[in-house]
């Protein structure tokens, strides 16, 4: 059974940093691209970042480029998102995601709130 479990969210002041983790099980993590998405209240879920299976390729939404860094540890089956210089508009529930066997898999999400 596939599981994705996000953690590391919380309340942080503008300009602060957080590191999100997504622990996975039930599939071959090292063979799959992984993604972070986020959903703010009243908004649609949006793409944040992507990383290739072997970490050679990343891409980011323009709104987070230069502030967020996606990474993965294939030995630990874990995905990360380092978020620096956080802004109030980064407030959202953050989800990790992968797509294989013709369907998308999602975690339960972790809340990030950026506020003074």
Phi and psi in degrees as a GROMACS rama.xvg file:
@    title "Ramachandran Plot"
@    xaxis  label "Phi"
@    yaxis  label "Psi"
@TYPE xy
-79.5596  131.926  UNK-2
-132.833  136.622  UNK-3
-130.178  123.778  UNK-4
-128.481  110.608  UNK-5
-84.2741  151.764  UNK-6
-155.625  168.972  UNK-7
103.276  -4.11452  UNK-8
-71.0433  173.754  UNK-9
164.097  -167.828  UNK-10
-99.9248  129.442  UNK-11
-141.306  149.713  UNK-12
-78.4681  155.103  UNK-13
-53.143  137.537  UNK-14
89.3614  -9.45021  UNK-15
-81.679  -176.848  UNK-16
-132.153  151.806  UNK-17
-143.37  153.018  UNK-18
-122.743  115.931  UNK-19
-90.3276  147.779  UNK-20
-125.419  151.96  UNK-21
-134.719  105.119  UNK-22
-85.4589  132.197  UNK-23
-123.744  158.2  UNK-24
-159.882  161.917  UNK-25
90.2285  2.5535  UNK-26
-153.8  170.736  UNK-27
-83.8276  88.6621  UNK-28
-54.2421  -44.3931  UNK-29
-67.9048  -12.185  UNK-30
-97.8573  -1.64081  UNK-31
-122.632  139.531  UNK-32
-64.3101  149.227  UNK-33
-128.507  153.894  UNK-34
-138.046  152.048  UNK-35
-114.47  135.889  UNK-36
-126.204  167.08  UNK-37
-145.248  156.008  UNK-38
-139.247  117.105  UNK-39
-88.2509  158.89  UNK-40
-56.0777  130.141  UNK-41
75.4532  5.08009  UNK-42
-117.595  161.888  UNK-43
-76.8145  155.706  UNK-44
-64.8923  136.347  UNK-45
-129.538  150.754  UNK-46
-66.4928  139.198  UNK-47
-115.472  -52.6056  UNK-48
-159.494  156.656  UNK-49
-137.682  146.478  UNK-50
-137.884  138.51  UNK-51
-72.9834  165.367  UNK-52
-58.2937  -34.8945  UNK-53
-101.554  11.9621  UNK-54
70.272  3.56857  UNK-55
-73.3856  -19.0066  UNK-56
-133.906  129.642  UNK-57
-125.553  153.312  UNK-58
-147.981  158.322  UNK-59
-135.945  153.337  UNK-60
-64.7383  146.586  UNK-61
-57.9086  -32.389  UNK-62
-69.2627  -17.8099  UNK-63
-117.985  -5.06042  UNK-64
-58.3523  131.966  UNK-65
87.275  -9.83875  UNK-66
-117.302  -32.2649  UNK-67
-108.982  147.233  UNK-68
-133.715  122.501  UNK-69
-93.0757  142.811  UNK-70
-151.7  169.927  UNK-71
-148.542  151.826  UNK-72
-121.45  100.268  UNK-73
-67.8176  -23.7643  UNK-74
-71.5574  -27.589  UNK-75
-104.446  1.19407  UNK-76
54.2059  41.3803  UNK-77
-130.499  138.304  UNK-78
-107.691  146.62  UNK-79
-130.244  157.441  UNK-80
-140.761  108.439  UNK-81
-86.4518  122.602  UNK-82
-118.592  116.269  UNK-83
-116.724  162.231  UNK-84
48.2735  50.463  UNK-85
-65.718  146.594  UNK-86
-120.794  156.882  UNK-87
-54.3562  -33.6656  UNK-88
-72.1437  -4.73357  UNK-89
-84.7586  -5.15961  UNK-90
-61.2304  123.647  UNK-91
-178.407  170.309  UNK-92
-89.2408  128.611  UNK-93
-103.99  133.461  UNK-94
-124.165  141.316  UNK-95
-96.7789  157.596  UNK-96
-152.714  147.463  UNK-97
-144.868  161.544  UNK-98
-131.419  119.699  UNK-99
-162.106  164.943  UNK-100
52.3252  36.5702  UNK-101
67.9634  22.882  UNK-102
-151.861  160.93  UNK-103
-94.2681  143.305  UNK-104
-119.126  136.267  UNK-105
-129.08  149.877  UNK-106
-84.1814  -175.097  UNK-107
-86.0811  -13.1148  UNK-108
93.8471  156.151  UNK-109
-135.484  133.949  UNK-110
-80.6978  130.015  UNK-111
-117.92  124.204  UNK-112
-124.112  122.625  UNK-113
-111.511  110.603  UNK-114
-158.974  147.162  UNK-115
